[in-house]
Amino acid sequence: MGETDDPLRRMVAGLARAGLLTPAAMLLDTLSPLDVISCQLARFSRPLVGGTSAEPLVIALEDAAGWAELRRLLARQD
């Protein structure tokens, strides 16, 4: 995936434009023990967001590796 095609990178770029990198990173670090539940919520919501612009992001966050990558991207931006 190219950088512009990666939904996690687009999300981090949007958070940066809004000035929300630090609060988002803090929230994700706080909720990291709940990654399994977060993955299940993403899987549950996939039929609800099917065909929308949110679908690639939900697909990226369906496993714990996606959440870890999001944390890594947020940490790199700080």
N, C-alpha and C positions, 0 to 999 in steps of 0.2 A: 504494500500500500504506500502510495506517496504521502508526503506530509499533509498536503491539502485534502487528501481523501480520508485520512485517519480521523474518525469521529472523536476520539479522546483528545487528540491535538487541537481539533476545532473547539472542543469544549473548554480546554485550558486557555486557548486564545480568547474565547469569549469571557471567561472569568477574569483574565488579565485586563481586557478592555473595560470591564465593569469595576475593576479594582478589588476583586473578591478572592484573589489567590490565597492570601493568608487565612481568611476565615474558612475557605473551602478545605485547605490543607489541614487545618486544626480539626475540623469536623470529621474528615476522613480518617485522621489518625485516632481520634476518639472512638470512632465506630469500627475500627479495624477488627476487633474481636468478633464482630457480627458479619464478617464477609460472607459466610455460608448463607446466612439469612438474606443478605443483600443480593446474592446470586440467585436465590430462589425467587425473590421479589422481581428481579429483572426477567427471569424466565416466565413468571406468572403474567407480567405485563406485556410480554411480546405480542400476543394476539391483539391486545388493545391498541398497540401503537403500529401495527402492521400497515405498511404503505405510507407512513408519515415520515417526516424528517428525523424523528426520534428513533426510528427502528435501528439504524446502524449503531447508535450509541447503546441501546439496550442489548443488542447482540454482542457488542464489545464487552459489556459488563456482566455477561451471563456466567462467567467463571472467575475464580479468585485471582487469576493472573491478570485479568482486566482491571480489577480494583488496584492491584499492586502497581500496574503500569500507570494508572491514573495518579496514584500517590507519587510515583517516581517523576512523572512529568510536572506535577505541581511543585515538587521539591526543587527540580532543576530550574524552574522559572523564578524562584525566590531569589 
